Amino acid sequence: FDSICEFRALFMRFGFTSDIALYVSCQSALETGYWLSPIYLENHNLFGMKVPTKRVHTVVDSNRFHAKYFSTYSSIVDYILWLSRFGGQPLLNKHDFFNAILSGHYNSSSDYLDKVNSIYLNFLDYEKS
């Protein structure tokens, strides 16, 4: 869970509230297999993003059919650009954030948010202990 703490702090520097930064950190943990997947390690891709064709982005190349970024920071900026389609700035509450994920067709798995929420709740339990 140390990496979740590190990424939460990083996302907060990008303007996310603490609660949403934690949720986004848990989302990136799920997407990257806790930051061990080749997509993350080779592409600096925190969110499993594909190369966009109809929006501004920070992608520099593609690898393994996913977007490749110059750095983890540029992956976060690209994620914020993707989110901006739903609110203009990092979203301020979980309701708006969940709606962006669901309406944005981010992941087609019907239990995607349940998986992210499970990591989130497990981290909160960890943090309390």
Secondary structure, 3 states (H helix, E strand, C coil): CHHHHHHHHHHHHCCCCHHHHHHHHHHHHHHHCCCCCHHHHHHCCCCCCCCCCCCCCCCCEEECCEEECCCHHHHHHHHHHHHHCCCCCCCCCHHHHHHHHHHCCCCCCCCHHHHHHHHHHHHHHHHHC
